[in-house]
């Protein structure tokens, strides 16, 4: 997103979905459509409230008037449910976009990470070292994930105005690889290992930077940000006494 196309939004917020049973069990999800579990639904509600307070009611921007969220999500159910937990109390529409889907991990999808380590020791090692072992099993290249992510952000941010906030509900690998592509980190680090995958129901925030004589740039202001409760054991065990 190096050239300005029309207007742009005040901020871009990228939110990872709440927890699923696959997350809890250590399984690789990819593009399998796994719903939020009970903990994930609770996380989504907590994060939705935090996002509304910070980025709609204007506390993060010290805005005099509420801001207008433009809400986009992956077309996978776990991201869409997390988006609705934020948007429904505001009466705001949610726009699914296939370009915001999680990275595909090919034939590895659905498998426990421990099983991957046992069955494919060499490829698992290469994957864990950011050297592409997963590509031998049909995984989508990271550069392709980042490219479709930036395309989606460019498209949707150009539809907003200066009083709008673009909030995209997506997935851990998609968020990390989209940000690295957007900021040009992929050119410096082709393995795209500069950012870790985000925790469930956490977010990143990007702000526009406009300098005289230069095209619009985006800067990373927050990464892996979550509600205060996320820093306590209750985040993973909300229903225990």
N, C-alpha and C positions, 0 to 999 in steps of 0.2 A: 504494500500500500504506500507507494512512494509519490504518487501524483494525486492531487486533490481533485475530486469529482463532485462538484456542486457543494452542498452544505456538508457539515459533519457533526457528529454528536459530541456532547461534552465529555463523555467517558465511555469506554467499553469495559463491561464486566463479564468475565468468563467464569462460569460456575460449574463445578463438577457435581454430578448427581449424588443423592444419598446412598446409603449402604444397600447392597443386595445380598442374597444368600450366597452367591458366588464370591463376593468380596469376603464375606465372613469365613468361607471355607477355603480361601486361597486358590480359587479357580480362575483361569484366564477367560475373561468374558468376550472381549472383542466385540463383534457385531451380533452376538446372540442376544435375543431380546428378553432379558431377565428383569422381572419387576423389582421394585423396592421391597425389602422386608420391613417388618414392623419398626425396627430401629431406624432404617432408612427413611421411612415416612415421618418419624419423629424428627430426625435430623433435618429433613427438608422443611418442615414447619418452622423449626428454630432458625434455620438459615434464611428462610423467606422473610421472617419478621425482622431479622437483623438487616437484610438488604433493603427492606422498605424503610426502615428507620434511617439508614445511612444515605441511601442513594435516591430515594423518592421524596421523603420528607425533608431532605435537604441538609441534614446535619453534617454530612461529610463535606459539603460545598458551601455551607453557611448561606444557603439560598433563602431568599425571602419568601418565595413561592415554591410549592411542590414541583418537582421535576416530572417529566413525562417519560416513563419507561417504554422502550420498544423491545418486546420480548420475543426471542427466537430460541428454538431448541432443536436438538437432535431428534430425528423421528423414531428413536428407540424409546420404549416405554419408561425406562428408569429416569431418563433425562426429562421426558415430557411431564412425568408426575412431579418431579422436582420443580419444574417451571410453573406448573399450575399451583403448587403450594405457595409460590411467591405472587403470581399474577391474579389468581381468583379473588382474594380479598380486596384487590384494587379494581376489579371489574375490567381488567386489561386482557386483550386477546393474546394468545400464544401462537406463534408461527413456526410449525415444524419445518426443518430444512435438512434434507438428506446429506448435504455437504458437511453438516456438523456431527455426523455419525462418528463413533469411535473407530480407531484404526482396526482393520481386519487382521487377524492373526492366523488366517488360513486353517490348516488342519490341527493346529494347536488349540483352537478355541474350545472351551469347555473343560479342558484338562487341568487337574490340580498341578500347581507349580512343582510340588515334590515329585510327581510322576514324570513331568517333563525332565527334571534333573536326572531321574533314574533311567529313563528310556532313551534320552538323547543327550548324553553327557557332554559331548563335544559341541553340539549346536547350542545347548543351553549355556555352556560357558561362554561361547562367542556372543550370544544374546546378552548375557549379564555384563559382558565387557564392552557392549555397544559396538560390536563388530559384525552384526548382521546374521547370526546363526539362524534366526527365525525366518529369514528370507528363503531358506532352503525348504521351508514347509508352507509356502504360499502366503506369507505375511505381506501386507501392503507396505511398500517403501515409506519410510518416514517423510521423505521429501514430497511424496504424493499427498500424504495426510496434511502436511503444512500448506501445500499449494491450494488444496480445496478449502482449507480453513480460512486462509487469507482471502480467497475469492469470495467466500460467504461474508466475511467481515467487511470487505470493501463494498459489496453490494448493499448490505443492510445499513451500514453506517452512512452511506450516501443518501439514504431515504429519510434520515433523521435531521433535526434542526439543532441549533445551539442550546436549546432548553431540554433536549432529549438525552436519555442515557440508554445505550444499547446493552441489553443484558442477554447473554447467550448461555443456555444451559446445555452442557455437553459432558465430556468424558476426560479422564486423566491424561491419556496419551495424546488425544486430540488437542487439548489445551496447551500442553507443553510444546508440542511440535508446531502448532499454529503460532504461538508467541515467538518461538525461535526463528521461524520463517519470516514473520512480520518485522521483527527487529533486525534481521540480517545476521543473526547468530549462526544460522546454518552455513553461511559462507565461511565463517571462522572455525566452526566446529561441525564438519560434515556428519559426524556421528550423532549429532543432536543430543548430546549428553549434558548440556549446560543446565537444564532445569529438571528437577525430579517430578514425578507424577504427583498430582495434588491429592490431599486427603479427601475423603467423602464429604460432600456438602461444604467444601471450601471454595474460595474464589481468588481470581486475579483481577487487578484493575489497571487499565491503560488510559493515559491522558494524552490529548493532542498537544503537540508543540509546533507553533507557527513562528518562524523567524523571517524577517524581511528578506525577500529575494530567494527564499527557499520553499520547497514543496512541503506539504504537511508530513510531519513525522509523529510517531507514537512512542511514548515512554512508559516503561513498566513502573508503576507506583506501588503496587502491593502484589504479593504472590503467596499462595497457601494461607490466606487470611480466612479465619472462621469466627463464629460466635464465641463469646467468652467461655461458654460451657465446653467448647471443643478442647480446651486446655485442662479438662478434668476427666477422671475415669468415667464419669457419667455419660460421656459422648458415645462410648461403645456399649454401655450397660445402663441405659436410662430407666429400666423397669425393675432394677434390683433395689431392695431395701438397704 
